[in-house]
Amino acid sequence: MIHTFVSILTNGNPGQLPQVALALSLTLIAIYKLNGRAWALLYLAVIPFLNWSFGIIESVTLVDPNATFPKGVALHPLTMVTGFVFVMRDFVQRRMGHRVLVVMALAIAWSFYYAWPVIAIVSGLAFAISEAADWMVYTFTKYRLSTRILLSSALASPIDTTIFLYGADLALQFNPAIKADAGTMLHPVNWIVFVVGKMVGAVIVSRLMRQREDAEGLAAAAPA
């Protein structure tokens, strides 16, 4: 049990446990000092985990290649979780303010340790650009939280998907063991499936937040 935990923590390199433990401790202390709590820690953990999973867990084929869909249609099992990441970031910013940018940088940095380097670079770039867009929408719009969550995710998800699928496409093309054709990952149908999958999480959370906001509004308007 302990050996399994150490292996997971060190990404299969138990000899690096002292360095990893020190780096994780410093990361957690930094987040705590920046007033980050549960949402920040969850956000920090999920991004490296997702990047690791895209290099380990294979996508599920929804539609085999055929005349209508020459490239087929595939979906990674954790695509919906990726959509929740944008929502998590909104909750982190709600508590930490602009210091959420530090947590974003730390999460991307840890991805380079836990994920396949090509995936880490592509995903890190995708997350950096899409999360920056998400941050700007959440920061500069004055709508209520449920609406900002939906708008920020609607902007960030297509950006993240485009960059990630393009990078994954290049990785498959240049991998000598695969040598996939261009467009294996980045094609219109796949893009739509990924974006919709990511938006499902945002829609669910936004809807729940809207119900809570409406209930709080009715309670505040009720006569004492």
C-alpha positions in Angstrom: 0.0 0.0 0.0 2.7 2.4 1.0 4.9 1.4 -1.9 2.0 2.0 -4.3 1.4 5.5 -2.8 5.1 6.4 -3.1 5.1 5.2 -6.7 2.1 7.3 -7.6 3.5 10.3 -5.7 6.8 10.1 -7.5 5.5 9.1 -10.9 7.2 5.7 -10.7 10.5 7.1 -9.4 10.6 6.3 -5.6 14.2 7.4 -5.4 13.0 11.0 -6.0 10.7 10.9 -2.9 12.7 13.4 -0.8 12.8 16.0 -3.6 9.1 15.5 -4.5 8.0 15.7 -0.9 10.0 18.9 -0.4 8.6 20.4 -3.6 5.0 19.4 -2.7 5.4 20.8 0.8 6.7 24.2 -0.6 3.8 24.2 -3.1 1.2 23.6 -0.3 2.8 26.2 1.9 2.7 28.7 -0.9 -1.0 28.1 -1.6 -1.8 28.3 2.1 0.0 31.6 2.4 -1.9 32.9 -0.6 -5.1 32.2 1.2 -5.9 29.1 -0.9 -7.9 26.3 0.7 -9.8 23.2 -0.5 -10.8 24.4 -4.0 -7.2 25.6 -4.7 -5.7 22.3 -3.6 -8.3 20.3 -5.7 -7.5 22.5 -8.7 -3.8 22.0 -8.2 -4.2 18.2 -8.1 -6.7 17.8 -10.9 -4.7 19.5 -13.7 -1.5 17.3 -13.4 -3.8 14.2 -13.0 -5.7 15.0 -16.2 -2.5 15.6 -18.1 -1.1 12.3 -16.8 -4.4 10.5 -17.7 -4.3 11.7 -21.3 -1.0 9.9 -21.8 -2.0 6.7 -20.0 -5.8 6.2 -20.5 -6.9 5.6 -24.1 -9.8 7.5 -25.7 -13.0 5.6 -26.2 -14.0 5.1 -29.8 -17.6 6.3 -30.2 -17.8 5.8 -34.0 -15.5 3.7 -36.1 -14.1 5.3 -39.2 -16.7 5.1 -42.0 -17.8 7.0 -45.1 -19.6 9.6 -43.0 -16.9 10.0 -40.4 -13.6 9.2 -42.2 -11.6 9.8 -39.0 -14.1 8.2 -36.7 -15.2 9.8 -33.4 -13.3 9.3 -30.1 -13.7 10.7 -26.6 -11.4 10.6 -23.6 -13.2 9.3 -20.5 -12.1 12.3 -18.5 -13.1 15.0 -20.9 -16.1 16.1 -18.8 -13.7 16.4 -15.8 -11.6 18.8 -17.9 -14.7 21.0 -18.2 -15.0 21.1 -14.4 -11.5 22.5 -14.2 -12.6 25.8 -15.6 -15.4 25.9 -13.0 -12.9 25.0 -10.2 -10.7 27.9 -11.3 -13.7 30.3 -11.0 -14.3 29.1 -7.4 -10.6 29.4 -6.6 -10.5 33.0 -7.9 -13.6 33.8 -5.9 -11.6 33.2 -2.7 -8.1 34.1 -3.8 -8.7 36.9 -6.3 -5.9 37.4 -8.9 -3.6 35.2 -6.8 -5.3 32.3 -8.6 -2.7 33.0 -11.4 0.0 31.6 -9.1 -2.0 28.4 -8.5 -2.5 28.1 -12.3 1.3 28.4 -12.9 2.0 25.8 -10.2 -0.5 23.3 -11.6 1.0 23.6 -15.1 4.5 23.2 -13.6 3.6 20.0 -11.8 2.2 18.7 -15.1 5.7 18.5 -16.5 6.7 16.1 -13.8 3.7 13.8 -13.9 2.7 13.8 -17.6 4.3 12.6 -20.8 6.5 15.6 -21.9 4.7 16.2 -25.2 1.3 16.1 -23.5 2.6 18.3 -20.7 3.8 21.0 -23.2 0.7 20.9 -25.3 -1.7 20.7 -22.4 0.3 23.3 -20.5 0.0 25.7 -23.4 -3.7 24.9 -23.9 -4.4 25.4 -20.2 -2.4 28.6 -20.0 -4.2 30.3 -22.9 -7.7 29.0 -22.1 -7.4 29.6 -18.4 -6.2 33.2 -19.1 -9.3 33.7 -21.3 -11.4 32.1 -18.5 -9.8 34.4 -16.0 -10.4 37.6 -18.1 -14.1 36.7 -18.6 -14.6 35.9 -15.0 -12.7 39.1 -13.8 -14.1 41.7 -16.2 -17.7 40.7 -16.6 -20.2 41.9 -13.9 -22.8 39.1 -14.3 -23.7 36.9 -11.4 -21.5 33.9 -10.6 -23.7 31.3 -12.4 -23.6 33.3 -15.6 -19.8 34.1 -15.4 -19.1 30.4 -14.9 -21.0 29.5 -18.1 -19.5 32.4 -20.2 -16.0 31.8 -19.1 -16.2 28.1 -19.8 -17.9 28.7 -23.1 -14.9 30.8 -24.2 -12.2 28.6 -22.6 -13.3 25.2 -23.7 -13.0 25.8 -27.5 -9.6 27.4 -27.1 -8.3 24.6 -24.9 -9.8 21.9 -27.2 -8.3 23.4 -30.4 -4.8 23.7 -29.0 -4.8 20.4 -27.2 -6.1 18.4 -30.2 -3.7 20.1 -32.6 -0.8 19.2 -30.3 -2.0 15.7 -29.8 -2.4 15.4 -33.6 1.2 16.5 -34.1 2.4 14.1 -31.4 0.7 11.1 -33.1 2.2 12.1 -36.5 5.8 12.3 -35.2 5.6 9.3 -32.9 7.6 6.6 -34.9 5.5 3.8 -33.3 2.2 5.3 -34.5 2.9 7.6 -37.5 -0.7 8.7 -37.6 -2.1 10.8 -40.5 -2.7 14.5 -40.1 -6.2 15.1 -38.7 -6.4 11.9 -36.7 -7.3 13.9 -33.5 -8.1 17.4 -34.8 -11.1 17.2 -37.1 -14.5 18.9 -36.8 -16.5 16.1 -35.4 -13.9 15.3 -32.7 -13.6 19.0 -31.8 -17.4 19.3 -31.3 -17.5 16.1 -29.2 -14.7 17.4 -26.9 -16.1 20.9 -26.5 -19.6 19.6 -25.7 -18.1 17.1 -23.3 -16.3 19.9 -21.5 -19.3 22.2 -21.4 -21.5 19.6 -19.8 -19.7 20.1 -16.4 -20.0 23.9 -16.7 -23.7 23.8 -17.5 -24.4 21.5 -14.6 -22.6 23.6 -12.1 -24.0 26.9 -13.5 -27.5 25.5 -13.3 -27.0 24.5 -9.6 -25.5 27.9 -8.8 -28.4 29.6 -10.6 -30.9 27.7 -8.4 -29.0 28.6 -5.3 -28.8 32.3 -6.3 -32.6 32.4 -7.1 -33.4 30.8 -3.8 -31.2 33.3 -1.9 -32.8 36.2 -3.8 -36.3 35.0 -2.9 -35.2 34.7 0.8 -33.7 38.2 0.8 -36.9 39.6 -0.8 -39.3 37.9 1.6 -40.8 40.2 4.3 -39.3 39.7 7.7 
